[in-house]
Amino acid sequence: MPIEKGHAVTGPRRRVTQRDIARISGVSQATVSLVLNNRLDIGVRIAPVTRQRVLDAIRDTGYVADPIARRLADQHNQIIGVFTYEPVFPSGTKDFFHPFLVGLEQQAEQLGCDLLLLTSAPVKGGRRRMFAEGSRIRLADGCVLLGLEVDRDDLTRLVAEGIPFVSVGRRDDAGGPVPYVGADYPTATAALVDRAAALGHRSLAYVGRGAGPESYVDRLRGFSEAAEAAGVAVRRLPEAEPEALDAAVADGVTALFLEEPADVPAITAWADGRGLGVPADLSLVTLGDPTRPVSIDLDVTGFTIPRREMGRQALDVFFALLGDAATDAQRLLPCELHDGATLASAPVGRNRS
């Protein structure tokens, strides 16, 4: 039965836990941890009424806020594993995954927990193996997953064995719902398609796989649904090959939507070689941040991914799940549109519907 406010827990073996306090107060376990550890001096904002509700629950239950006793009682050690399928953990500030780690680190500091980078897993076929022999994943309370692609068997096993985890990036169900904090790619991509249609573009091309990782699937879905709603013609180009680009332009395509922003230099070089000006003759739109290091001089129209905030909120979701607190365990955060200078009105006479 739930413990009601004003009633202390009794019984020879029953110890009030941090989880109990969270349930009584109607807050997440992470919030209880912040109040208990007095972590209010480092920029954390907790409403006074919420803080007081937690303190009242502590007083009414006779909870003893001893850090060691609390961790033993909860069977948690405040260590969160971070696992990436990339062969090397991101360290440079220009690495695509670096902002995710920054968000994780900043939130871990505020929550008073430590991050354990799970680097001992062997790399096979260019990717780490989570459950390889000697895996130390169970040293932590659970883990946060990073990576463009996540092994489906690993997700299924995590769900089946009840290992607490959160994915940075949307993931399809794997024998059950997968907790994640992702970017809302469909909405951002659709907004850019609408902009192109409003500027008179009647034939668009999507350049990229549009398959594999959920992030690619989501981009293509947003593109296709918005294009259909706007009544514009679409063309699929799995790769930015010169022959395919030539055929698209010859067929009346006036705007390219690039799944991988790192393709911009190659495409602008191709356009320059064909005497096509960007955006006078051909508009370019990128769907996110480059996953590969690249130098792009153009101010390209597109959107940016809230990578740091995704990392930060991943820990919020993790602690809420760890404490059995009610939370939205599948979150999509909005991307920020960037006007840039590569999406302009469609050139007269080149559109074909």
Stockholm file with secondary structure:
# STOCKHOLM 1.0

chainA/1-353         MPIEKGHAVTGPRRRVTQRDIARISGVSQATVSLVLNNRLDIGVRIAPVTRQRVLDAIRDTGYVADPIARRLADQHNQIIGVFTYEPVFPSGTKDFFHPFLVGLEQQAEQLGCDLLLLTSAPVKGGRRRMFAEGSRIRLADGCVLLGLEVDRDDLTRLVAEGIPFVSVGRRDDAGGPVPYVGADYPTATAALVDRAAALGHRSLAYVGRGAGPESYVDRLRGFSEAAEAAGVAVRRLPEAEPEALDAAVADGVTALFLEEPADVPAITAWADGRGLGVPADLSLVTLGDPTRPVSIDLDVTGFTIPRREMGRQALDVFFALLGDAATDAQRLLPCELHDGATLASAPVGRNRS
#=GR chainA/1-353 SS CCCCTTCCCCSSSCCCCHHHHHHHHTSCHHHHHHHHTTCCSSSCCCCHHHHHHHHHHHHHHTCCCCHHHHHHHHTCCSEEEEEESSSSCCCSTTSTTHHHHHHHHHHHHHHTCEEEECCCSCEETTEECTTSTTCCGGGSSCEEEECSSCCHHHHHHHHHHTCCEEEESCCCCSSSCCCEEEECHHHHHHHHHHHHHHTTCCEEEEESCCCSSHHHHHHHHHHHHHHHHHTCEEEEESSCCHHHHHHHHHTTCCEEEESSGGGHHHHHHHHHHTTCCTTTTCEEEEESCCSSCCCCCSCCEEEECCHHHHHHHHHHHHHHHHTTCCCCCEEEECCEEECCSSCCCCCTTCCCC
#=GC SS_cons         CCCCTTCCCCSSSCCCCHHHHHHHHTSCHHHHHHHHTTCCSSSCCCCHHHHHHHHHHHHHHTCCCCHHHHHHHHTCCSEEEEEESSSSCCCSTTSTTHHHHHHHHHHHHHHTCEEEECCCSCEETTEECTTSTTCCGGGSSCEEEECSSCCHHHHHHHHHHTCCEEEESCCCCSSSCCCEEEECHHHHHHHHHHHHHHTTCCEEEEESCCCSSHHHHHHHHHHHHHHHHHTCEEEEESSCCHHHHHHHHHTTCCEEEESSGGGHHHHHHHHHHTTCCTTTTCEEEEESCCSSCCCCCSCCEEEECCHHHHHHHHHHHHHHHHTTCCCCCEEEECCEEECCSSCCCCCTTCCCC
//
